[in-house]
Amino acid sequence: MKWRSKYTCIALGAALLLPLCSIGASSLIEINLNKFWQAAARAGTGDLSHQKLELAAILNKKESLSTRQKLEQVNRYFDKWVTYQTDDIVWQQNDYWATPAEMLSKARGDCEDYAIAKYLFLRELGLESAQLRLIYVKARIGGRRSSVTQAHMVLGYYGDNNSEPLILDSLLADVLPASQRTDLTPVFSFNSQGIWSQGAAKSVGSPTARLSRWRNLLQKLDNEGINLKRS
């Protein structure tokens, strides 16, 4: 299914916008930045002082930033300080979900790492969990007429039930509306509250129960100053 309009966006439209109203619980996040940067320093050997100052500047002005500015500044921050690289090169594993501290310490990461880091720090900037989805997609490569795809993850932001979602992608610098990403086809999406299959209007279960890598990531986050919880 292609992203042709706000009503047919990759199941980000009718299928994935509906659950935004159906989740009563809210997801809270607490980030201890001192503990976070200590974890980043332990994971690598490089100087992170510039990264630390720039992130603090973004977080300190969160009350004055519009939602669009929050999306763009977090997107720009991780794109600036992290170079795209596959897990087999960075971690010598086929599929490793790095924490934001690990990713910044290496200054390298793949699509999941970017999407997760942006999700967490947008939550710290005050965006609701229900407004954000980590989305597994099939990304078409090789041009408009190509039938070749590869697995990919992006982050989707949903302003409200009637607005077109915005897509944050590690491979593109701009935050674009879904209708402009006709190269992406959905597989499933999730956040800290639920997991949605393609075309489903309701969550099919707990992401921690169904996604072992997400569960393992959350356990690491607790040790790095990032705490996600439900209320």
C-alpha positions in Angstrom: 0.0 0.0 0.0 1.5 3.4 -1.0 1.3 6.6 1.0 -1.1 8.5 -1.3 -3.0 10.6 1.2 -3.6 11.1 4.9 -6.3 8.4 4.7 -4.2 5.7 2.9 -0.8 6.3 4.4 1.0 2.9 4.7 -1.5 1.9 7.3 -0.3 4.9 9.1 -3.5 6.5 8.0 -6.8 4.7 8.8 -5.2 1.7 10.3 -2.6 3.2 12.6 -4.3 6.5 13.5 -7.3 4.8 15.0 -5.4 3.3 18.0 -4.3 6.7 19.1 -7.7 7.1 20.7 -8.0 3.6 22.1 -5.1 3.6 24.5 -6.1 5.0 27.9 -2.7 4.6 29.7 0.0 7.1 29.1 3.7 6.3 28.9 6.1 8.3 31.0 9.8 8.8 30.5 12.5 9.9 32.9 16.0 10.6 31.7 18.9 11.1 34.1 21.4 12.9 31.8 24.3 12.6 34.1 23.9 8.8 34.2 23.2 8.8 30.5 26.5 10.5 29.6 28.4 8.4 32.1 27.1 5.3 30.2 28.1 6.8 26.9 31.6 7.5 28.2 32.0 4.0 29.4 30.9 2.6 26.0 33.4 4.5 24.0 36.7 6.4 24.2 35.9 9.6 22.2 35.3 13.1 23.5 31.5 13.7 23.8 31.6 17.2 25.2 30.2 18.8 22.0 27.4 16.3 21.8 26.6 16.8 25.4 26.4 20.6 25.2 24.2 20.5 22.0 21.8 18.0 23.4 21.5 20.0 26.7 20.7 23.2 24.7 17.9 21.4 22.9 16.4 20.0 26.0 16.7 23.2 28.0 14.5 25.1 25.5 11.9 22.5 25.1 9.1 24.7 26.6 9.7 27.3 23.8 9.9 24.9 20.9 7.0 24.0 18.7 6.3 20.4 18.0 7.7 20.8 14.5 10.9 22.3 15.9 11.3 19.5 18.3 11.0 16.9 15.5 13.5 18.8 13.3 16.0 19.5 16.0 16.1 15.9 17.4 16.3 14.6 13.8 19.1 16.9 13.0 21.0 16.2 16.2 21.3 12.5 15.7 21.9 12.9 11.9 24.8 15.2 12.7 26.6 13.2 15.4 26.0 9.7 14.1 27.1 8.1 10.8 24.9 5.4 9.3 26.6 2.0 9.6 25.3 -1.6 9.7 25.4 -3.8 12.8 27.8 -6.3 11.4 30.4 -3.5 11.1 29.7 -1.7 14.4 28.8 -4.6 16.6 29.8 -7.7 14.7 26.2 -8.9 14.9 23.5 -9.3 12.3 20.9 -7.3 14.2 21.8 -5.4 17.4 19.5 -2.7 18.9 21.9 -0.1 20.4 20.9 2.3 23.1 21.3 6.0 22.4 24.3 6.1 24.7 25.9 3.2 22.8 25.2 4.8 19.5 26.6 8.2 20.4 29.7 6.6 22.0 30.4 4.8 18.6 29.1 7.8 16.5 27.7 5.1 14.3 24.4 3.3 14.1 21.7 1.7 11.8 18.1 2.6 11.2 16.7 1.0 14.4 19.3 2.8 16.5 18.4 6.2 15.0 14.6 5.6 15.3 14.9 4.5 18.9 17.1 7.4 20.0 14.8 9.9 18.3 11.7 8.3 19.9 13.2 8.4 23.4 14.4 12.0 23.2 11.2 13.3 21.6 9.5 11.7 24.6 11.8 13.6 26.9 10.8 16.8 25.0 7.2 16.2 25.9 5.7 14.3 23.0 3.2 11.6 24.0 4.1 8.0 23.3 0.8 7.6 21.4 2.0 10.3 19.0 5.1 8.3 18.0 5.5 4.9 16.3 8.6 3.0 15.5 7.7 1.5 12.1 9.2 -1.4 10.3 8.9 -0.9 6.6 10.1 -2.4 3.3 12.0 0.4 1.6 12.2 0.3 -2.2 15.7 0.9 -3.5 17.1 1.3 -7.0 14.6 3.9 -8.3 10.9 4.5 -8.8 10.4 1.5 -11.1 12.5 -0.9 -9.0 10.9 -3.9 -7.3 13.8 -4.4 -5.0 13.2 -3.7 -1.3 15.1 -4.0 2.0 14.0 -4.1 5.6 14.1 -0.6 7.3 12.8 1.2 10.3 11.6 4.8 10.5 9.9 6.9 13.2 6.4 8.3 12.6 4.8 11.3 14.3 1.0 11.6 14.4 -0.3 15.1 15.4 -3.9 14.0 15.7 -6.4 11.6 14.2 -7.0 13.6 11.1 -3.5 14.8 10.3 -1.0 13.2 8.0 1.9 11.6 9.9 5.4 12.9 9.5 8.3 10.5 8.9 11.8 10.8 10.5 14.2 8.6 8.5 17.9 8.0 9.1 18.6 8.0 5.4 17.0 11.4 4.7 17.8 14.8 6.4 14.2 16.2 6.1 11.2 15.4 8.1 8.6 14.6 5.4 4.9 13.9 5.4 3.9 10.3 4.7 2.4 11.1 1.3 5.9 12.0 0.0 7.4 8.6 1.1 6.0 6.4 -1.6 9.1 4.3 -1.4 8.1 2.8 1.9 5.6 -0.1 2.6 4.6 -1.0 6.2 5.1 -4.2 7.9 4.3 -3.4 11.6 4.7 -0.6 14.1 5.1 -0.3 17.8 5.8 2.1 20.7 6.1 1.6 24.5 2.4 1.0 24.7 1.6 -1.5 22.0 2.4 -3.2 18.7 0.3 -3.0 15.5 0.3 -5.2 12.5 -0.2 -3.8 9.0 -3.8 -2.6 8.7 -4.8 -3.4 12.3 -6.9 -0.9 14.2 -6.0 -2.3 17.6 -2.8 -3.3 19.3 -2.0 -7.0 19.0 -0.2 -7.2 22.3 2.7 -5.9 24.4 5.9 -4.9 22.6 8.0 -6.2 25.5 6.3 -9.6 25.2 6.5 -9.9 21.5 9.8 -8.1 20.7 12.8 -9.6 22.5 15.2 -7.0 21.2 12.9 -4.2 22.5 12.7 -6.0 25.9 16.5 -6.3 26.0 16.9 -2.7 25.0 14.7 -1.5 27.9 16.7 -3.5 30.4 19.9 -1.7 29.1 18.2 1.7 29.2 17.5 1.4 32.9 21.2 1.1 33.5 21.9 4.2 31.4 19.6 6.7 33.0 16.5 6.2 30.7 13.4 4.8 32.3 10.2 4.2 30.4 7.1 3.2 32.4 3.4 3.0 32.1 0.8 4.8 34.3 
